[in-house]
Amino acid sequence: MHEKYNKEILELIRSMQSIDYISPDDIPNIDLYMDQVTTFMDEHLKSSKRFEDDKVLTKTMINNYTKNNLLPPPNKKKYTREHMLLLIFIYYFKNFLSINDIKKILDPVSEKFFEAEDDFGLNELYAEIVNLAKENIDSQLRDIIRKLKKSNEMYADINDEDEKKILSKFAFICMLSFDVWVKKNIIENLVDGTLGKKK
């Protein structure tokens, strides 16, 4: 039973190597109405949904992002390619950051690079970030596999397979959670401008 569990975890980890990124080339160069935006996002990010019925992006979400100044208002009810790029960043950030933190992160980027007239704008920035993420995925997955191995080794002497699985799974989740907490804490300190300062 424990072996089956490990095999399932390893298959899940390996599946992350083919995680869906929205390629810069996939984003339409024409302006889209809101329905087209939500359809595009749903189609391109469906593999990241936890449950089948989950919505990647809704009209209400987009309206709230605009209302909270995370997203510049559309032009005649149409959203540009750059709106789409900001929405993709928001989609990933909102899984672990508050709307207020996302706003603090995106504000300087939007001010400098949204509809930038020079050679470096949101398109170029997004392409670079996607490349960085792709380059980083293998080292991230290797680290997760190390944590899985460590969590299994911790309880290798336990004979009861159910107990071993429960304890190993809990240890694995705790290690992953601590990882997330550390990174989230660093991000929040960067956002607050308190990194390296005593609280």
N, C-alpha and C positions, 0 to 999 in steps of 0.2 A: 504493500500500500504506500509506504514511504517513498519507494523507488518511483512509483507511478506519479506521485505528487512532484518529485524532483524533475521528472521528465516533462511534466506539464509546464512547470515553471521555466525550464530551459527552452521549451518550444515558444513560450510567451516572450521570453527575453530575445530569442532569435527573430521572432516576428517583428520586433521593434526596429530591426535593421532595415526593414522595408516600410517604415512608417511614412504616412502620406505627408509630403510637403507640398504646398502650393508653389509650383515653379513660377518664377517671374514671367516665363513665356505663356503660362496658362491664363494669366489675367488679361481680360479683354482690354483692347486699346480704345474701345468706345465707351461712352458714358452709359450707365445702366440705371433703370428705375429700381425702386426698392425691392419689388418682387423678384427681379432678375438677380439682384445682389444676394438675397436670402437663398434663392435656388442654387446659385453658383457656389456659395459657401457650403450649403448642405451636401451638394454633390462631391465637392473636393475634399471635405473634411469628415465624411461619414465614417471612416474607419477609426476616428478618434472619439466617436460617441461611445459612452458607457452602455447605454440602453438604446434599443432600436427606435423607441419613440422620442428620444431626446432631440431637441432642436439645437443646431449649431448657432443659429442666429435668427432672431425674430424681428418683426417691424418695431415692436415695443422696445426691444434692446437698442436698436439703431436710433430710435427717437430719443431714448434716455441718454445715449452717448452724446448725441448732438446737444440735447438740453443741458448736460453737464459739461459741455465744452471739451469733451474728449475727441470729438470728431467735428471738423468744420461743417457748416451747413451745406446741403447739396445745392447745386446750381439748377434752378428750375426743375426741382424734384429729381434731378439726375445725379448719380454718384460717379466720380471719376476713378480712374485706375489708382490714384493716390489715396482716395477714400478707402478703396478696397485693401490697400496695403496696411493702412492704419487699423482697419477692422480685423485683419489677420493678427496683428500684434496684440490688439485688445483681447481677441479670442484666447490667445495663449496666456497672457498675463492674468486674466480674470479668474483663472483656476486657482491661483494662490495669492493674489494681491487684491487689495481694496481698490475701489474705483478712484478714490482720492490719490492713492499711490500711483496708479496707472496714469492718472492725469499729470502728476508731477514728473513722471518719466517721459511721457509723450509730448508735453507742452514745448520744451526746448527743441525737440526734434521737429515737431510740426512748424514751429515759428521759423526755423532755419531752412527746412528742406521741403515743406509742403509747397508745391508749385514753384520750386526753386528755378531760377532762370539760368543758373550756371550749369556746368557739366555734371555736378554731383547733386542728386536729389533723392527722393524717397525710393525711386526705382533701383538706383545703384546701391543704396543702403540696404534695402531688402535683399537684393541678390547676394551681397556680401554676408549678411546674417544667415541666409539659407546655406551658403557654402560652409560657413563656420560650424553650423549645427551638424551638417553631414560629416564633416571632418572629425567632429567630437563624439559622434554616436558610438563608435567602436570602443573607445576608452571608457565611456560611460557604462556600456554593457559589460565590459570586462570587470569593472568595479562591482557591478551588481552580482555577477557570477561569483566573484570572490566572497561577497557577503553571504550568498546562498551556501557556499561551501563551508564558511565559518559557522553559520547557524546550524548546519548539519553536524559538524564536528563537535559542537558544544554538548550535544545530547546523544552521542554515538553509543554510550554505555547503557542507555536505557533499553530494556528488553521489550517493554510494551510498545508496540508499533503506533497505537493511537496517541499515547502520551508523547512519544518521540515526535510525531507529526505536529501535534498541538504546540509543543514547546519550540520546535525548530521554526515553525511558521511564525509564532509570536516573536521570536528573536530576529528573524529575517525582516518582519514588518517594522520592528523597533529600529533596526539598523537603517533601513530605508527612510523611515520617518525622521530619524535624527539627522540624516543627510539633508533631507528637505528643509528641516527646521534651521540648520546651520546656514544653508544657502539663502533661505528666506530672510533670516536675521541680517545677513550681510547686505542683501538687496534693500531691506528697510532702512538700514543705517546709511547706505548710499543715498537713498531717496531723502532721508531726513538731514543729510549732511553731518551725521554724527559719527561716521566711521573713524575709529581710532581715538575717539574722545571718551572720557569717563562719563558715565551717566550719573 
